[in-house]
Amino acid sequence: MVKYLVFDFDGTIADSTEGILQTTRATFARMGLPVPDDASVRQGIGLPLKGALRTAGMPEDRLDEAADIYHEVFYEIAPKHIVLFPGTKEALEKLASRGYRMAIATSRSEHSLVMLLGEHGIAKYFEVLGSVGCVENPKPAPDIVLWVLGRLGATPEQALVIGDTVYDIQMGKAARCSTCAVTYGNHGPEQLRSAEPDYIIDDLRELPRLLKEY
């Protein structure tokens, strides 16, 4: 029986795509490099920053420089473009009222995650925040989920991992958890199905009903 819910953040809880796109464009531009197309940037969302920049076309020998610049410009550009998806608060409130214990497993830094959860008034719903700095091996490795479950005192069989990318689904499956893909984020339905999630939903407000029928 599922008692614990482990959410990805970007593309699952919050629509951060425009903020990430603009920050990535600014990083490439500042470095004098051709600005990548949106599709390339989207494919890297969900990976740790250097992996995302690599996917967007950043040369390997400039990844360290790019990561530093990205962090510099992120707080100037991104926050004003990051919003919660419709129904997010409603869904989280309903899940909390039913006694589900919730956590985050993200490739985002802890500092930015805490800032964004606070700005949007949803920090109270999450007991544990698993960020990229918590473990050695990032998504799609299972380490962040296992780290979160350890702090919740949960077993994989008791947990559902929810995310919008194949990396989230691969992470959850590698941790031996059930998985639920959301189709409104950065990877489309067909790409998500290729990762074989246990469930697919189109709106986070579907999750309370899904769990009731689980």
Secondary structure in CASP SS format (residue, H / E / C, confidence):
PFRMAT SS
TARGET T0000
AUTHOR 0000-0000-0000
METHOD secondary structure of the structure
MODEL  1
M C 1.00
V C 1.00
K C 1.00
Y E 1.00
L E 1.00
V E 1.00
F E 1.00
D C 1.00
F C 1.00
D E 1.00
G C 1.00
T C 1.00
I C 1.00
A E 1.00
D E 1.00
S C 1.00
T H 1.00
E H 1.00
G H 1.00
I H 1.00
L H 1.00
Q H 1.00
T H 1.00
T H 1.00
R H 1.00
A H 1.00
T H 1.00
F H 1.00
A H 1.00
R H 1.00
M C 1.00
G C 1.00
L C 1.00
P C 1.00
V C 1.00
P C 1.00
D C 1.00
D H 1.00
A H 1.00
S H 1.00
V H 1.00
R H 1.00
Q H 1.00
G H 1.00
I C 1.00
G C 1.00
L C 1.00
P C 1.00
L H 1.00
K H 1.00
G H 1.00
A H 1.00
L H 1.00
R H 1.00
T H 1.00
A C 1.00
G C 1.00
M C 1.00
P C 1.00
E H 1.00
D H 1.00
R H 1.00
L H 1.00
D H 1.00
E H 1.00
A H 1.00
A H 1.00
D H 1.00
I H 1.00
Y H 1.00
H H 1.00
E H 1.00
V H 1.00
F H 1.00
Y H 1.00
E H 1.00
I H 1.00
A C 1.00
P H 1.00
K H 1.00
H H 1.00
I C 1.00
V E 1.00
L E 1.00
F C 1.00
P C 1.00
G C 1.00
T H 1.00
K H 1.00
E H 1.00
A H 1.00
L H 1.00
E H 1.00
K H 1.00
L H 1.00
A H 1.00
S H 1.00
R C 1.00
G C 1.00
Y C 1.00
R E 1.00
M E 1.00
A E 1.00
I E 1.00
A E 1.00
T C 1.00
S C 1.00
R C 1.00
S C 1.00
E H 1.00
H H 1.00
S H 1.00
L H 1.00
V H 1.00
M H 1.00
L H 1.00
L H 1.00
G H 1.00
E H 1.00
H C 1.00
G C 1.00
I C 1.00
A H 1.00
K H 1.00
Y H 1.00
F E 1.00
E E 1.00
V E 1.00
L E 1.00
G E 1.00
S C 1.00
V H 1.00
G H 1.00
C H 1.00
V C 1.00
E C 1.00
N C 1.00
P C 1.00
K C 1.00
P C 1.00
A C 1.00
P C 1.00
D H 1.00
I H 1.00
V H 1.00
L H 1.00
W H 1.00
V H 1.00
L H 1.00
G H 1.00
R H 1.00
L H 1.00
G C 1.00
A C 1.00
T C 1.00
P H 1.00
E H 1.00
Q H 1.00
A E 1.00
L E 1.00
V E 1.00
I E 1.00
G E 1.00
D C 1.00
T C 1.00
V H 1.00
Y H 1.00
D H 1.00
I H 1.00
Q H 1.00
M H 1.00
G H 1.00
K H 1.00
A H 1.00
A C 1.00
R C 1.00
C C 1.00
S E 1.00
T E 1.00
C E 1.00
A E 1.00
V E 1.00
T C 1.00
Y C 1.00
G C 1.00
N C 1.00
H C 1.00
G C 1.00
P H 1.00
E H 1.00
Q H 1.00
L H 1.00
R H 1.00
S H 1.00
A C 1.00
E C 1.00
P C 1.00
D C 1.00
Y E 1.00
I E 1.00
I E 1.00
D C 1.00
D C 1.00
L H 1.00
R H 1.00
E H 1.00
L H 1.00
P H 1.00
R H 1.00
L H 1.00
L H 1.00
K H 1.00
E H 1.00
Y C 1.00
END
